[in-house]
Structure formats: C-alpha cells, structure tokens
C-alpha cells in the first residue's frame, strides 16, 4: 500500500461530524441506482424519499455474529437478497449516526449493515489474548471477516471519520469486495512514517487531542472523563449541530465497551508512531 498523508489539506470542517442530514444526502447518492440495475452505470435515478433528521431513534433489528477476531454487534435493515451497503462510523460516534439513513436505503431495496467497530457497543474480542489493536489494516480486516461471516461477497461502503479511512483501505486492498465507496469527512490512508511531518500551528491546534492521548495522563483523563470528553468533541467538531442529551446518550452507551479506551488510545498513538501494530499486518501497511 502506498501511504497517503493523513494531513494533506486540513480545514476546520475536516473533523466535523456528518450530521444525520448530511449523511442522508450521502445515502441518497447511494440510492440513486435502482437495485435491479445496480451494475448499470446508465440506470435512471430512483426516487429517494426525504427523511427529516431525528425521525428515527433506534434500530429494530440488532444482531451478533462471530467474525474473525470479534463477536460483532450490528444493525441490519432491508431485504437479505438486496445489494449490500455497509455503513461505517467514526470516533466518538457509533451506529446511531446512520439511524435515519438505514431505513431510507432499506426502503430502496438495499441490505443495510451497520456494525459497531471494535471497541464500541456490543462488539467484543473473542479472546482476552488478542491485542487491542486499532491500526487501519486490522480494522479493515474486521469488515472483511464480517462480510465473510454474513456471506456478502461485494458491498457498497460508506463511512465518515475512522469509517471513511476503513472504506478507503477496503477499496485499496480489496477492490474486488467493493462495488463503490462513499468516503466523507474522514482520515485518509496513512502510515506512522508519513505522520512524522511537522504540522503548521493551525492544524496542530485542531488535533490537540492527539497530543493529549499520546501521554499517560491523556489516557487516564479520557477514561475518567469519557462522557464529558466525547460530548465536548461533538460540540467542538460540529459547533452548529444543536443535538439534545437524548441523541448524545444513545451513542454514549456504546463507549461503555470494555475495550473502548484501549482502542482509541492505540489508534491515535499508532498513527503518530508512538505505539506498535502487529507484524502480521506489515504487508498490508506497505
């Protein structure tokens, strides 16, 4: 893999959470092809109903499946025979980022899968001996394992933040498993080496939490003030998003995962070359 710099062009919107309304636009783009003609680039646009953000507050079909290293928790909607769409969340968010989008896609005939990433919600490591590793190739392999477990050969991927990076990695390493991707407002494929380049003051300021997480006190602080920390990130990343406590609390429940803090710390420390990954992924990171 040719490393692509994580921080090519950084602006204030780069870490901005995609609100439900914005993700509905992305979903509408996915829904433009009629499932019966999904392979045809000349298919006429389908009519996609508008969904007011906040219309839905929960998923009706939550499941678990053993996949690779994990027992994966995921939401599913739509017909099982429909073209698969896998929606990937970022940090500090969860599957509820897509709670309005999933039924929209399901109504258009897609099979929608929304997994909790490792370290979130009901997803658990199958073994206590497995390294709590969040390097990009390991997280992307989780999705390959999930697809295999669900007998999905090819899917459309959409993601933001960490989920966007995973979609990018999927398209790069396993293009035969990707029908299309929507990668929005997220990190690009990177390497610890490329991330050693110094940042100008403004982008460095925007990524202040990465410096904080690089220290032992940062890990302790995140664990101790988890709720306040992540709610602050929501406000900082999306200053015009007037979410209520109920919206935040639905997602915050997924941070109670026993591996959440370790996964978050490893992700940011690995990016900066301050934590090792696993040698078995070396060939995928090149």
N, C-alpha and C positions, 0 to 999 in steps of 0.2 A: 504494500500500500504506500503510495506517495503521500507523505504527510502534507496536509494543508494547514496553514497557520490558523490558529484559533482566533486570533485577534486582528485579522486583516484590516477591516474598517469597523470601528466601534462608534456607535452613537447611543444617545440616551434610550432610544427605543429598542436596542438590541436585546436587552434582558427583560423587555416589557412582556408581561404575561398576556397571552392572547385571550381576551375575554370571550365569553360564550358567543357574543355577537360576531366577533371576528372569526372564530372557528366555524360558525355557521356558514360564513362566506366560503371558507376552505371546503367545507362539506358540500356546499352547493357546487363547487368546481368539480369535486369527485362525482357528484351525482349527475353531471351533465350528460354522461353516456347512459343510454338505456342498457340495463344488464344483459338483455338478449343480444345486444350488439356491442358489447364492451370491447371486443377485439378490433372493431372497425373505427378507424380514425375519422371516417366521414359520417359517423352516426349523427342524426339530428339531436339537438339538445332536448333533454326531457324537462318537463315542468317540475320544478322543485318547490314545495310549499315553504312559506316563511314560518319560522318558529320564533316567537318572542323569547329573548333570553330570560332564563329563570322559570320557564314554563314547567320544566321537569326538575325534580329534586332527588330522584333516586332511580336506580336500575331495577327492573323487575326480575332479571334472570342473572343471578350471580353464581359462578361455578368455581370449582377447583380441579386442577389436573396436574399429575406428576409429569414434569417436562425437564429433562436434563438434570441439572443440579437442584432444581426447585420444585416445590409444590406451589403452582402458580394460581393466584386468585384472579379472576377476570369476569367482566360483564359480557354478555352476548345478546345480540338482538338481530332480528331478521331471519329470513329463510336459510336453513343449513345448506341448501343447494345453490344459493346465490353467490356471486363473486365476492371473495373475501376482502374486507377492509380492516386493517389493524391500526388502531389509534393509540399513540404513544405519548404519555405525559412526561412532564419535566419536574424539576425541583423549584420550590417546595409545593408541589401540586399533586394531584392524583387523578384517578379515573373520572371524577366528577367534572373535570374540565370539559368532558365530552357528553355530559348528561343530556344536553339538548340536541347535540349533533347526532348521537347514535340513533334515536328514533327517526330522525329525518332520513338518514341513509337506509335504515331498515325499511322505511315506507317506500323507498325507491327500489327495493329488491335486493339490497346487499346484505351479506352476512357480516355483521359488525362484531369485532372482537376488541375489547378494551382491557388490557392486562395491567395489573399492579406490577410495577417494576420491582426488582429485588430491593428489599429494604422498605417496602411500602405495603400497607393494608394487610391482606390475608396471605400474601406471598411469603413463603418460608423456605429456608435452605433445608434440604433433606438430611444433611449431615452436619453435625457440630464441628467437624474437622475441615469443612470447606472454607477456604479463605474468603473473607468478606471483601471481595474484590469488585471494584466499580470501574475498571478500565474499559474503554469503549468497545473493544472486541468481545470481552466477556459478556457485557450487557447485550450486545447484538446477538451473540450466540444463544442467549436466553430466548430470543424471539424465534430463531431457527428451531430450537428444541420445542417451543410451544407450537409452532406450525406443524412439526412432525407429529407431536402428540395428538393434535386435532386433525391430522391428515389433510392439511392445507398445503398444496404444492406451490401455489403462487398467490400473492396478495398485493393489494394497493396499501401503501403505508402513508400515514400522515402523523406528524409529530411537531411539537414545539420544544424549545429548550433542550434538555437532555434527550427527549424523544426525537427531536429533529436530527441530532447527531446520530442516534441509532438508525434512523431512516437513511441517512447519508451512508453510514457504514454498510448497511444492508445492500444498498444499490451498488456500492463499490466492490464488496467482497462476494456477494451472492446475487448478481444481477438476474440470474435465471429464476430466482424466487420472487422477483419484484416485477409487478405489472406496471406500477407507476409509484411516484412518491410525491408528497406534499410536505416540504421541509420549511417551517416558518419560524422566524424569530429565535433561532437556536444556535448552538455552538456548531462549528464545522469540525470535520475530522482533524485531529491534531496529534502531536507527539510531544512528550516531555522535552525533547531537544528543541523543537521549534518554539516552545513556550518559554524558553530562557531569554528570548529577546526582551530588552527593557521596554517598558511602556512609557509614553508621554504622561504627564500628570493627570490630564482629564480622564482618559480611560482607566488609568490606575485607580483613581478615586471611585469610579463606577464599580470596580471589582474589589472594593475594600474587604469584603467578607472572605475572599480567598486568602488574603494575608492573615486575617484573624484565624481562619481554620488551619493555617499552617503551624500554629503554636499549640502546645498542650492546654493553655488556658482557653484557647478558642474552642477546642473540643469540649472541655468541661463547661464552658459558657453555653455552647449550643445545647448540650444535654440538659443543663439546669434550667435554661430559659427557652426551651424549644417552642412553646406556644407563642411567647412574645416575639421571639426571633423571626419565625416564619410569617407571622402576621405583619411584622414590620417590613419584611421583604415584599409582601403583597402590596403594601402601601407605597413603598419606595419604587418598586418596579412599575406599578400602574397607578400613578397618583390621581388619575381621573376616574378610576373604577370605584364606584360607591357600593361596594359589596356590604352585606349585612353580616352579623355574627353567625347566623344560621348557615350561610353559604360557606363561611370560613370553617366552621365547626365540622361540617360534613367531610371536608377534606382533611382537617387536622386529625381526625380519628385515625387516619392511615399512618400518621407519624409515630403512633404508639408501637409500631413494629419493633421487635427486639433488636433488629439489625440496622435500623434506620440511621442512627448516629454514625456507626462504623462505616456504612456505605457512603454517606455524604462526605465524611472526612476523607475516605480513601479516594473518592472521585477527584476532589479538588487538590489533594496532595499529590496524587499520581500525575495530574496534568502539569504540575509545576516541577516534577522530577524529585519530589520530596518523599515519595513512597514507591516501593517496587510493585510491579504487577506480578504475573505468574509467567514463568518461562515457556509454558506450553502455548502461550498466545503470541510468542515472539514473531513467528512467521506471519501472523495476521496483522501485526503492527508495523511491518516494514513497508 
